[in-house]
Amino acid sequence: MPKSINYPPVMSLLSTARLASVPVIFDLHSDIEKYGFSIWLQHAAAALYPLVQQLELVLRNSIDNAARSRFGDYWWDKILYDKTKENADNFIGNINKAKNKLKKRWKRSERIQPGLTNSVRIKAPAFTHDDIVASADLHTWEAILVDAYNTDIKNLKSEFLWPLSLSKTFRRLDVINNNPTKARKEIINLINELREYRNRLFHHDCIWIKSKSVDTRTAIDSIREKINLIEKVLFAISPSTVSALSKWGIFAHARRVCSVQELNIYTNLNYTVPSTNELPVFDRYLGMTDGTRHSVPLMVNKTACIFYQMR
């Protein structure tokens, strides 16, 4: 059990810089509280992964589907863009990075084939549309939204990606702004904000926003704001995706884990004890968990629940 652990050797291997703000913001001071906090933090980050991954996947595929339907598989080689505008070359640069990444990966795999050495000159094959798109990072899909790929000149609109593909890429653009041009620019800022947050998440950085955090509630609220923002951008792209994720409980799970109540499970070990009359029911399902090996799915009043042994 957690109270039986000798914490100093364990705590010495954690990031002291990250834990330094925990006593001040979260009012957690003992080693057992701070270690419980670090475990909760990992669970919170894990609950956010599906959302940021869905955002990247849905944004990428929505842009690609709209562009591909108009310009074909290698649409990035066919669309016009204004090279004089700010950040005009970032998108093409990212596509080229994706191609180079594929080439390096292919060459590495070829060099380990029997009979080949590092000195062998290897020409990589032409990569498919799907390979290139899958290798492009999130910044690629932010970069394609800039003004360089948009035109207001009527006879050129069929050659540019925006604005003709905007409504097909973002089915509910109006939730961002009723003005399509303003909405596109706002989406760039929102995706940039979420991309930076995603990078922090993937690099195990602080997931609460320090500038907005003065206590436990405000720190966790700053995390939940990101969940709300992801939901908003996803809804602007695909309301049906948000509906599906909601019905599968992905947003609810993230909000449940990223909550004061869930944090307390890891920092306050004084749990409620069931009454004597309730114990047989709990014992039955506890037995079905086979220790910590299984989760037990239950339907309670047409609501899906999971029972499992935490530790």
Secondary structure, 3 states (H helix, E strand, C coil): CHHHCCHHHHHCCCCHHHHCCHHHHHCCCCHHHHHHHHHHHHHHHHHHHHHHHHHHHHHHHHHHHHHHHHHCCCHHHCCCCCCCCCCCCHHHHHHHHHHHHHHHHHHHHHHCCCCCCCCCCCCCCCCCHHHHHHHCCHHHHHHCCCHHHECCCHHHCCCCCECCCHHHHCCCHHHCCCCHHHHHHHHHHHHHHHHHHHHHHHCCCCCCCHHHCCCHHHHHHHHHHHHHHHHHHHHHHCHHHHHHHHHCCHHHHHHHHCCHHHHHHHHCCCCCCCCCCCHHHHHHHHHHCCCCCCCEEEEECCEEEEECCCC
